[in-house]
Amino acid sequence: MTNVMSRLFPASGAMLCLLSVAGAAYAQSTGQGTWTPKAALDMARNEVVAVGLNGKVYVLGGNSIEKYDYTVNEEYDPAIGKWRARAPLPSGANHMGATALNGKIYAVGGFTASGHKGATANLYEYDPGADSWRTLAPLPLERGSIAVTALGGKVHALGGRNDKEMTALHDVYDPATNTWSTAAPMSRGRDHMVAQAIDGKIHVIGGRWGASSDKTNMHEIYDPASDGWTIGPPMPTARSGGTGIVFQGMILVVGGEGAEGGKTFNENEAFDAKTNKWVTLAPMPTGRHAFGLAVAGSSVYLVAGSTGPGGSAITPNVIAFTLQ
């Protein structure tokens, strides 16, 4: 991306600050971009995962106060502004990782009980054309709050925790052979972080070493050519439980928890791999974590999650971010 700073921060500096009313855009004065409310889910869910594919948004799994292993799979079509139910997961979980690759969605790991317990090693493949799931080779070690991304035709599963320990693991799944292999691990075990691939490398950002208050702004970069890691510029705001996405040539990291005073983060910060710098974009109208984040068309869709720390204030609400 060229001239990113001039595009994000025009010389006029003029930005509108609008009241957040139903159907109106949320404009922010501290960064470029606009948040707009969209059709909510039928049911509030927390610790979901979302994937954008073929111009639509898919939201999988999650938990509520009553249930910790939803199998729900819902599809949002921006063209009509509506959600519809699709084939449910073979088994449910919260804190899954997921990514799109070769026209399919891969859902990895997750927890089936409260308190980050009941970790699974499940790997499922969803074909949106057939609206069907396949069960594939499981993770070598079960874990949830795992970060997952696709690079070089393979699925990379990083970090996460099982019922006993935090891990620095880096497992790589090859759809061509339905097998897992091991790649160089992260420097230290962590979970609740972001992993996104851009320009041929994987960036693992933020997360936590243990409790939600033990958050980090660490930014590690994996190069598959050398099977090695380097340290990138730290994220401006240390946080865990946020979600990331590649959007307009940058890695956006949105929201999170671990803020002092029991608040959630509304920060929206973006890393430009070409300039090797972070920029601040328009924050969410309200802090949130444990949501799904996916790109469809010219927008990023932020789905469900919690506006309070942990599992408090679970919401079905959906908002979309655009950057002109």
C-alpha positions in Angstrom: 0.0 0.0 0.0 1.4 3.4 -1.0 1.0 6.7 0.9 -1.0 5.0 3.7 -0.7 7.9 6.1 -2.0 10.5 3.7 -4.9 8.3 2.8 -5.8 7.6 6.4 -5.3 11.1 7.7 -6.2 13.6 5.0 -4.7 17.1 5.2 -8.0 18.8 6.1 -8.2 16.8 9.3 -12.0 17.4 9.2 -14.1 14.6 10.6 -17.7 14.5 11.6 -18.7 13.3 15.1 -22.2 11.9 15.0 -24.5 10.7 17.6 -24.9 6.9 17.5 -28.5 6.4 16.6 -30.2 3.4 15.1 -29.4 3.1 11.4 -26.9 5.9 11.4 -23.1 5.7 11.1 -20.8 6.1 14.1 -18.2 8.6 13.1 -15.2 9.0 15.3 -12.9 12.0 15.8 -9.7 10.2 16.8 -9.1 8.2 13.6 -10.2 7.5 10.1 -13.1 5.2 9.3 -16.8 4.8 10.1 -18.7 2.2 12.1 -22.3 1.4 11.1 -24.9 -0.9 12.8 -26.1 -3.9 10.9 -28.7 -6.7 11.4 -28.1 -8.4 14.7 -27.9 -12.2 15.3 -31.1 -13.9 16.6 -29.2 -15.0 19.7 -26.5 -13.3 21.7 -23.2 -15.3 21.7 -19.8 -14.9 23.1 -16.4 -16.3 22.1 -17.5 -16.8 18.5 -15.3 -17.0 15.4 -16.1 -15.4 12.0 -14.8 -15.9 8.5 -15.5 -14.0 5.3 -15.8 -16.0 2.1 -17.4 -15.4 -1.3 -18.7 -12.0 -0.2 -20.5 -13.4 2.9 -19.8 -13.6 6.6 -20.0 -16.9 8.5 -20.1 -17.0 12.3 -19.4 -20.2 14.1 -19.9 -21.7 17.6 -19.5 -19.7 20.8 -21.1 -19.8 24.2 -23.7 -18.1 26.4 -24.3 -18.2 30.1 -26.4 -21.4 29.7 -24.3 -23.3 27.1 -20.6 -23.5 26.2 -20.5 -25.5 23.0 -22.9 -24.1 20.4 -22.8 -25.7 17.0 -24.4 -22.8 15.4 -23.3 -21.7 11.9 -24.9 -18.5 10.6 -24.4 -16.8 7.3 -24.8 -13.0 6.6 -25.4 -11.7 3.1 -24.5 -8.0 2.9 -26.5 -7.7 -0.3 -29.8 -8.3 1.5 -28.7 -7.4 5.1 -30.0 -10.7 6.5 -28.7 -13.7 8.4 -29.7 -17.3 7.8 -28.9 -20.6 9.5 -26.6 -23.0 7.7 -25.4 -26.6 8.5 -24.3 -26.7 12.1 -20.8 -27.8 13.2 -20.4 -31.5 13.9 -19.7 -30.6 17.5 -19.7 -27.2 19.2 -17.1 -25.2 21.0 -16.1 -21.7 22.1 -12.8 -20.0 21.5 -12.2 -21.8 18.2 -9.9 -20.6 15.5 -10.9 -20.5 11.9 -9.8 -19.4 8.5 -10.7 -19.6 4.8 -8.6 -21.5 2.3 -9.3 -22.7 -1.3 -13.0 -21.9 -1.0 -13.5 -23.8 2.3 -13.7 -22.8 6.0 -11.5 -24.6 8.5 -12.6 -24.5 12.2 -9.9 -25.6 14.7 -9.9 -26.5 18.4 -11.8 -24.7 21.0 -13.2 -25.3 24.5 -16.4 -27.1 25.4 -16.8 -26.0 29.1 -16.5 -22.8 31.1 -13.3 -21.3 32.4 -11.2 -22.3 29.4 -11.8 -26.0 30.0 -12.7 -29.0 27.9 -10.2 -28.2 25.1 -10.6 -30.1 21.9 -8.4 -31.1 19.0 -11.2 -31.0 16.4 -10.6 -29.9 12.8 -13.6 -29.4 10.6 -13.9 -28.3 7.0 -17.0 -26.4 5.8 -18.0 -26.3 2.1 -20.5 -23.3 1.7 -21.5 -24.5 -1.8 -22.7 -27.9 -0.5 -23.6 -26.5 3.0 -21.8 -29.5 4.6 -19.0 -30.3 7.0 -16.2 -32.8 7.0 -14.2 -34.1 10.0 -10.5 -34.0 9.3 -7.3 -35.1 11.1 -7.3 -33.6 14.6 -4.7 -31.2 16.0 -1.7 -33.0 17.5 -2.6 -31.5 20.9 -6.0 -30.2 21.9 -6.3 -26.5 22.7 -8.6 -23.5 22.6 -8.2 -19.7 22.4 -6.0 -20.7 19.5 -4.9 -18.3 16.6 -5.4 -19.7 13.1 -4.5 -18.3 9.7 -3.8 -19.6 6.2 -0.6 -19.2 4.3 1.0 -21.0 1.3 -2.0 -23.3 0.8 -1.8 -24.5 4.4 -3.6 -23.8 7.8 -1.4 -22.6 10.6 -2.6 -23.1 14.2 -0.6 -21.1 16.8 -0.5 -21.0 20.6 -3.6 -21.5 22.7 -4.0 -23.4 25.9 -5.3 -26.8 26.9 -6.7 -27.9 30.2 -3.2 -27.9 31.7 -0.9 -25.3 30.2 -0.4 -22.4 27.8 1.5 -23.3 24.6 3.8 -21.8 22.1 3.0 -24.5 19.5 2.9 -23.9 15.8 1.2 -26.7 13.9 0.6 -26.7 10.1 -2.2 -28.5 8.4 -1.9 -29.6 4.7 -5.4 -30.1 3.1 -3.7 -32.0 0.2 -2.6 -34.8 2.5 -4.9 -34.3 5.5 -1.9 -34.3 7.8 -0.3 -32.0 10.4 3.4 -31.0 10.7 5.3 -29.0 13.1 6.9 -25.5 12.4 9.0 -23.3 14.6 7.1 -22.4 17.8 6.6 -18.8 19.1 9.1 -17.5 21.5 6.7 -17.9 24.5 3.3 -19.5 25.1 0.3 -17.3 24.8 -3.3 -17.3 23.8 -6.2 -14.9 23.0 -4.0 -13.3 20.4 -4.3 -12.4 16.7 -2.6 -14.3 13.9 -2.9 -12.9 10.3 -0.9 -13.6 7.1 0.2 -10.7 4.9 2.9 -10.4 2.3 4.0 -14.0 2.7 4.5 -13.9 6.5 2.4 -14.5 9.6 2.0 -11.8 12.2 1.1 -12.9 15.8 0.0 -9.9 17.8 -1.1 -9.2 21.4 -2.8 -11.8 23.6 -2.0 -12.8 27.1 0.5 -14.9 29.0 -2.0 -16.1 31.6 -4.9 -14.2 33.1 -6.7 -11.5 31.1 -4.8 -8.8 33.1 -1.5 -10.3 32.0 -1.9 -8.8 28.5 0.8 -8.1 26.0 1.5 -5.9 22.9 4.1 -8.3 21.6 4.3 -8.7 17.8 6.1 -11.7 16.4 6.6 -12.4 12.6 7.0 -15.8 11.1 8.8 -16.3 7.8 8.1 -19.8 6.3 11.1 -19.4 4.0 13.4 -19.6 7.0 11.0 -21.3 9.5 12.0 -18.6 11.9 10.6 -15.7 13.9 11.5 -12.0 14.2 10.2 -9.3 16.4 8.0 -6.6 14.9 6.9 -3.2 16.1 4.8 -3.7 19.3 1.1 -2.9 19.1 0.4 0.5 20.6 -2.2 -0.8 23.0 -1.5 -4.0 24.9 -4.6 -6.2 25.0 -6.0 -9.7 24.8 -9.2 -11.1 23.5 -9.3 -8.8 20.5 -9.7 -9.9 17.0 -7.7 -9.2 13.8 -8.2 -9.2 10.1 -6.4 -8.2 6.9 -8.2 -5.2 5.4 -7.0 -2.9 2.6 -3.4 -4.0 2.9 -3.2 -3.7 6.7 -3.7 -5.9 9.7 -6.5 -4.5 11.9 -6.6 -5.4 15.5 -9.9 -4.4 17.1 -11.2 -4.5 20.7 -10.1 -6.7 23.5 -10.1 -7.1 27.3 -7.8 -6.7 30.2 -8.3 -3.0 30.7 -8.0 -1.5 34.1 -11.3 -0.9 35.9 -12.9 -4.0 34.3 -13.5 -2.2 31.0 -13.2 -3.6 27.5 -11.1 -2.0 24.8 -12.6 -0.1 21.9 -9.2 0.5 20.2 -8.9 -0.1 16.5 -5.2 -0.1 15.5 -3.7 -1.2 12.1 -0.3 -2.4 11.2 1.0 -1.6 7.7 3.6 -4.2 6.7 4.9 -2.1 3.9 5.8 0.9 6.1 6.4 -1.3 9.2 4.3 1.1 11.3 1.1 1.2 13.3 -1.7 3.7 12.7 -4.8 4.5 14.8 -8.2 4.1 13.2 -11.7 5.0 14.4 -12.4 3.1 17.6 -15.6 1.1 18.1 -18.5 3.0 19.6 -18.3 0.7 22.6 -15.6 -1.6 23.9 -16.0 -5.3 23.1 -14.1 -8.6 23.1 -14.7 -12.2 22.2 -16.4 -11.3 18.9 -16.0 -12.5 15.3 -14.4 -10.3 12.7 -14.6 -10.9 8.9 -14.3 -9.0 5.6 -17.0 -9.0 3.0 -16.9 -6.6 0.1 -15.6 -3.2 1.3 -16.5 -3.6 4.9 -15.2 -5.4 8.1 -18.0 -7.0 10.0 -17.8 -7.3 13.8 -20.2 -9.8 15.2 -21.5 -10.6 18.7 -19.1 -10.9 21.7 -19.2 -9.2 25.1 -19.2 -5.5 25.9 -18.1 -6.3 29.5 -15.1 -8.3 30.7 -15.2 -12.1 30.7 -18.6 -13.4 29.8 -20.6 -10.4 31.0 -22.8 -8.3 28.8 -23.0 -10.8 25.9 -24.4 -9.1 22.8 -26.0 -10.2 19.4 -25.1 -6.9 17.9 -23.2 -6.5 14.6 -21.4 -3.4 13.4 -19.5 -2.8 10.2 -16.3 -0.7 9.7 -15.5 1.0 6.4 -12.4 3.0 5.5 -12.5 5.4 2.6 
